[in-house]
Amino acid sequence: MIPEPGNTDLNFVDFVILLGVVQGIMLCITSLFRKGRKEKFKAAMYFFLTCIIAEIFLNRTGYMYFVIPLVDFSEPFQFALPPLIYLLVLSIDPDVVLRKWELHFIPFIAYTLFFLPFYLAPYEYKFENYYYVHHMVEWKTTGHYEMLHVLGSIRRFQMFFWYFQTIIYLVLSFQKLAHFYQNPKPGLWRIEIKWWFAFSVIISVLIVVTLVVKMTYVRDFGDHIIATFLTGIIYCSTLTELLRPTVALHQVVPGMGETPEELPRSAASGIKDEKKLEIQQKLLVVMEEDKLYTDSLISVGKLAKRIGEPAYVVSQVINEKMEASFYDWIAQYRVEEAKRLLTNPKTGQYTVEQIAEEVGYNSKSAFNKAFKKFAGQTPSEFRTNSTPEN
């Protein structure tokens, strides 16, 4: 039971939830100061999760009576979580262009605007509303709050709206994760796909937990169970963030078994130079004659298997003899092939997207980025400035 006004109660479960709030704040700050859109989405997700947990903590312990203006302050935040999770899943692929991503937050913005009257409600109304909900005492306020009462009747359905929204975004997330897993490409780590799949499963379980709690407990008396579950998500996220630097050293590109793309230069230091030159010639043959670079799933593992050499040695030869990383080496071949196609009258009708696919790119943005890096201009600019072959 929630303590009476002026009293507080902090037990072990509340302490665990409080630690979750502290940990959530740290995760939010850490992600906020990292570069990249994915980290900003993470920071927002941790912020909203932490606010929801913090409100439940204040409610359970009775501290909310000392900060009455914060009553129900996190209610709109739940509508921001499903689209954030979906955008984070999309961000697994760095080549995905998130166009008009702001539109995903229309439900969150709409409910926040609907909730403004409650944010601005008088102290007396918030106090009476809070006391009524958590102590099941008859409404005592003498103020005229007819509009707030009418809007409050609509708030009863907010959980159904949230269930509907979350299920839609979870379905979309699982579909995208399945696509990433079944259609791997260089730079897309399966271990990260698995992490976000597990996270999406946890959110699915959260829906069930929330539904059971709301059906079992009257009012908000079971919210501590939800807060404990959310705190568990925060703790798991913390563990994931701590392990990420270690796992990054052992990440594996799909389609190449257990061999990392780039290895330290010392890994093949015992290989004789003659052997390296032999491997270099094999690599040049499969690239220039067989055009293996047009394979969109090309990897060091696949390349090594093709020429019958160990993957770590092939990686080292590319680094030393080609003086480039594996990806840059492949990109150079693709860009040169793209130049030929862009200036060839027989392929003059090809779009940039078709050219990208022809040379091994699944993403137009990745193709444009690589082309500009090695050609100094975009494919469209190159086509415009070049004279077609006779």
C-alpha positions in Angstrom: 0.0 0.0 0.0 1.2 3.5 -0.8 2.2 5.4 2.4 -0.1 8.2 3.6 0.9 11.8 2.8 4.0 12.9 4.7 5.2 9.3 5.2 7.7 7.3 3.2 8.6 3.6 2.9 11.7 2.2 1.2 12.0 -1.6 1.1 14.5 -3.9 -0.8 12.4 -3.9 -4.0 12.2 -0.2 -4.0 16.0 0.0 -3.5 16.5 -2.2 -6.5 14.2 0.0 -8.6 16.1 3.1 -7.4 19.4 1.6 -8.5 17.7 1.0 -11.9 16.9 4.7 -12.1 20.5 5.6 -11.4 21.8 3.1 -13.9 19.3 4.3 -16.5 20.6 7.9 -16.1 24.1 6.7 -16.6 23.2 4.8 -19.8 21.4 7.8 -21.1 24.3 10.2 -20.5 26.8 7.7 -21.9 24.8 7.2 -25.1 24.1 10.9 -25.5 27.8 11.7 -25.7 28.6 9.0 -28.3 28.5 9.8 -32.0 25.9 8.4 -34.4 22.2 8.4 -34.8 21.8 5.0 -33.2 23.4 6.3 -29.9 21.0 9.3 -29.9 18.0 6.9 -30.2 19.4 4.8 -27.4 19.8 7.9 -25.2 16.2 8.8 -25.8 15.0 5.2 -25.1 17.0 5.0 -21.8 15.7 8.5 -20.8 12.0 7.5 -21.3 12.5 4.1 -19.6 14.2 5.8 -16.7 11.4 8.4 -16.3 8.8 5.7 -16.2 10.7 3.7 -13.6 11.4 6.8 -11.5 7.7 7.7 -11.4 6.7 4.3 -10.2 9.5 4.5 -7.6 8.1 7.9 -6.3 4.6 6.4 -6.2 5.5 3.3 -4.3 7.7 5.0 -1.7 5.4 7.9 -1.0 8.0 10.5 -2.1 5.5 11.6 -4.8 3.7 13.6 -2.1 6.7 15.8 -1.9 6.7 16.5 -5.6 3.1 16.6 -6.5 3.7 18.5 -9.8 5.3 15.3 -11.1 2.2 13.2 -10.7 1.8 11.0 -13.9 4.5 13.0 -15.6 5.8 10.0 -17.6 2.5 8.7 -18.9 3.0 10.1 -22.5 6.5 8.7 -22.6 5.4 5.1 -23.1 4.2 6.0 -26.7 7.8 7.0 -27.6 9.4 3.6 -26.7 7.9 1.4 -29.6 9.1 3.6 -32.4 12.5 4.1 -30.8 13.0 0.4 -30.6 12.0 0.0 -34.3 14.4 2.9 -35.3 17.2 1.2 -33.3 16.6 -2.0 -35.2 16.7 -0.2 -38.5 19.9 1.5 -37.4 21.7 -1.8 -37.2 22.4 -1.4 -40.9 24.4 1.8 -41.2 23.4 2.1 -44.9 19.7 2.4 -44.1 18.5 6.0 -44.7 15.9 6.9 -42.2 13.6 9.3 -44.1 10.9 11.2 -42.2 11.7 9.2 -39.0 10.0 12.0 -37.1 6.6 10.7 -38.3 6.9 7.7 -36.1 6.5 9.9 -33.1 3.1 11.3 -34.0 1.3 9.2 -31.4 3.7 10.3 -28.7 3.4 14.0 -29.7 -0.4 13.7 -30.0 -0.8 12.1 -26.6 1.6 14.7 -25.0 -0.5 17.5 -26.4 -3.6 15.7 -25.1 -1.9 15.4 -21.7 -1.0 19.1 -21.5 -4.1 20.0 -19.3 -2.9 17.5 -16.8 0.6 18.8 -16.8 -0.8 22.3 -16.1 -3.5 21.2 -13.7 -3.6 22.9 -10.3 -1.8 21.4 -7.3 -5.1 20.6 -5.6 -6.4 18.6 -8.5 -3.2 16.6 -8.8 -3.0 15.9 -5.1 -6.7 14.7 -4.9 -6.3 12.7 -8.1 -3.2 11.0 -6.8 -4.6 10.3 -3.4 -7.8 8.9 -4.9 -6.0 6.5 -7.2 -3.5 5.1 -4.7 -5.7 5.1 -1.6 -9.1 4.4 -3.1 -10.7 7.2 -1.2 -13.7 9.1 -2.5 -13.0 12.2 -4.6 -12.9 15.2 -2.3 -11.8 18.2 -4.5 -14.1 21.2 -4.4 -12.7 22.8 -7.6 -14.5 22.8 -11.0 -12.5 20.4 -13.1 -15.2 19.1 -15.4 -12.9 19.3 -18.5 -10.2 17.4 -16.7 -12.7 14.7 -15.6 -13.9 14.3 -19.2 -10.3 14.0 -20.5 -9.5 11.6 -17.6 -12.2 9.2 -18.8 -10.3 9.1 -22.1 -7.1 8.3 -20.3 -8.5 5.0 -19.2 -8.0 3.7 -22.7 -4.4 4.8 -23.1 -3.0 1.3 -22.2 -5.1 -0.2 -25.1 -3.6 2.4 -27.5 -0.1 1.5 -26.2 -0.7 -2.2 -26.6 -1.9 -1.7 -30.2 1.0 0.6 -31.1 3.7 -1.7 -29.5 2.4 -4.8 -31.2 2.6 -3.1 -34.6 6.2 -1.9 -34.1 7.3 -5.3 -32.7 5.9 -7.1 -35.8 7.8 -4.6 -38.0 11.0 -5.0 -35.9 10.9 -8.8 -36.1 10.4 -8.6 -39.8 13.4 -6.3 -40.3 15.6 -8.5 -38.0 14.6 -11.6 -40.0 15.5 -9.7 -43.2 18.9 -8.7 -41.8 19.7 -12.2 -40.6 18.6 -13.9 -43.9 20.2 -11.3 -46.1 23.6 -10.6 -44.5 26.1 -8.2 -45.9 29.5 -6.9 -44.9 29.5 -4.6 -41.9 26.3 -6.1 -40.5 27.1 -8.1 -37.4 24.9 -11.1 -36.6 25.6 -10.8 -32.9 24.0 -7.3 -32.8 21.0 -8.7 -34.7 20.7 -11.4 -32.1 20.9 -8.8 -29.3 18.1 -6.7 -30.7 16.0 -9.8 -31.4 16.4 -10.8 -27.7 15.5 -7.2 -26.7 12.4 -7.3 -28.9 11.4 -10.6 -27.3 11.8 -9.0 -23.9 9.5 -6.1 -24.9 7.0 -8.7 -26.1 7.1 -10.3 -22.6 6.7 -6.8 -21.2 3.3 -6.5 -23.0 2.2 -9.8 -21.4 3.4 -8.7 -17.9 1.8 -5.3 -18.2 -1.5 -6.9 -19.3 -1.5 -9.5 -16.5 -0.6 -6.8 -13.9 -3.3 -4.4 -15.0 -5.9 -7.2 -15.0 -4.8 -8.6 -11.6 -4.3 -5.4 -9.6 -6.8 -2.5 -9.2 -5.6 1.0 -10.0 -1.7 1.2 -10.0 -1.0 -1.1 -7.1 0.9 -3.6 -9.3 3.1 -1.1 -11.0 6.1 -2.2 -8.9 6.1 -5.5 -10.8 6.3 -3.5 -14.1 9.0 -1.3 -12.6 11.0 -4.3 -11.6 10.8 -5.8 -15.0 11.8 -2.5 -16.6 14.7 -2.3 -14.2 15.8 -5.7 -15.3 15.9 -4.4 -18.9 18.1 -1.5 -17.7 20.5 -3.9 -16.0 20.6 -6.2 -19.1 21.3 -3.1 -21.3 24.1 -2.1 -18.9 25.7 -5.5 -19.2 25.4 -5.3 -23.0 27.1 -1.9 -23.1 29.9 -3.2 -20.9 30.5 -6.2 -23.1 30.2 -4.4 -26.4 33.9 -3.3 -26.6 35.0 -6.8 -25.9 32.6 -8.4 -28.4 33.6 -5.9 -31.1 37.1 -7.3 -31.1 35.6 -10.7 -32.1 32.7 -9.7 -34.3 32.2 -11.9 -37.4 31.0 -10.9 -40.8 28.1 -13.1 -42.0 29.1 -15.8 -44.4 32.7 -16.1 -43.3 32.5 -18.5 -40.5 34.6 -17.5 -37.5 37.3 -15.5 -39.2 37.4 -11.7 -38.6 37.7 -9.4 -41.6 40.7 -7.5 -40.3 43.5 -9.1 -38.3 46.6 -7.5 -36.8 49.6 -7.3 -39.1 51.6 -9.6 -36.9 49.2 -12.5 -37.5 50.9 -13.5 -40.7 54.4 -12.2 -40.0 55.8 -15.8 -40.3 54.6 -16.1 -43.9 57.4 -15.8 -46.5 57.3 -12.9 -48.9 57.3 -15.3 -51.9 54.1 -16.9 -50.6 52.5 -13.5 -50.1 53.3 -12.6 -53.7 51.8 -15.9 -54.8 48.6 -15.1 -52.9 48.6 -11.6 -54.2 48.6 -12.9 -57.8 45.7 -15.3 -57.0 43.7 -12.4 -55.6 44.3 -10.3 -58.6 43.1 -13.0 -60.9 39.8 -13.6 -59.1 39.2 -9.9 -59.0 40.3 -8.8 -62.5 39.2 -11.9 -64.4 36.4 -13.4 -62.4 35.1 -10.1 -61.0 34.5 -11.6 -57.6 33.9 -8.1 -56.2 30.5 -8.0 -57.9 29.3 -10.5 -55.3 27.4 -8.4 -52.8 28.2 -11.0 -50.1 31.9 -11.1 -50.7 34.0 -11.6 -47.6 37.5 -12.5 -46.6 36.3 -16.0 -45.7 34.7 -16.5 -49.1 37.6 -15.0 -51.0 40.1 -17.2 -49.0 38.0 -20.3 -49.8 38.0 -19.4 -53.5 41.8 -19.3 -53.7 42.4 -22.1 -51.2 44.4 -20.1 -48.6 43.8 -19.3 -44.9 41.6 -16.3 -44.3 43.9 -14.6 -41.9 46.8 -14.8 -44.4 44.6 -13.4 -47.2 43.6 -10.5 -44.9 47.2 -9.8 -44.1 48.3 -9.9 -47.8 45.5 -7.4 -48.7 46.7 -5.1 -45.9 50.4 -5.3 -46.9 50.5 -5.8 -50.6 47.4 -3.9 -51.7 48.0 -1.3 -49.0 44.3 -1.1 -48.2 41.7 -2.6 -45.9 39.6 -5.4 -47.4 36.6 -3.2 -47.8 38.5 -0.4 -49.4 40.2 -2.8 -51.8 36.9 -4.3 -52.8 35.4 -0.8 -53.1 38.1 0.4 -55.5 37.4 -2.5 -57.9 33.7 -1.7 -57.7 34.1 2.0 -58.3 36.3 1.3 -61.4 33.8 -1.1 -62.7 31.0 1.4 -62.1 33.0 4.1 -64.0 33.2 1.8 -67.0 29.4 1.1 -66.9 28.6 4.8 -66.4 30.5 5.8 -69.6 29.6 2.8 -71.7 26.8 3.5 -74.3 25.5 0.0 -73.9 24.7 0.6 -70.2 23.9 4.3 -70.6 20.2 3.7 -69.8 21.0 2.1 -66.5 20.0 4.0 -63.4 22.5 4.7 -60.6 20.7 2.0 -58.5 21.1 -0.6 -61.3 24.8 0.3 -61.6 25.2 -0.1 -57.9 23.6 -3.6 -58.1 25.8 -4.5 -61.0 29.0 -3.8 -59.2 27.9 -5.5 -55.9 26.2 -2.9 -53.8 22.7 -3.5 -52.2 22.5 0.1 -51.1 22.5 3.2 -53.3 23.8 5.3 -50.3 26.7 2.9 -49.7 27.5 3.0 -53.4 27.5 6.8 -53.5 29.7 7.0 -50.4 32.3 4.7 -51.8 32.2 6.2 -55.3 32.7 9.7 -53.9 35.5 8.5 -51.7 37.6 7.1 -54.6 36.4 9.1 -57.5 35.9 12.5 -55.8 32.4 12.9 -57.1 29.0 11.2 -57.1 28.1 8.6 -59.8 25.6 11.1 -61.3 28.2 13.8 -61.4 30.7 11.5 -63.0 28.2 10.4 -65.7 27.4 14.0 -66.5 31.0 15.1 -66.7 32.2 12.1 -68.7 32.2 11.5 -72.4 30.6 8.2 -73.4 32.9 5.6 -74.9 32.9 5.3 -78.7 
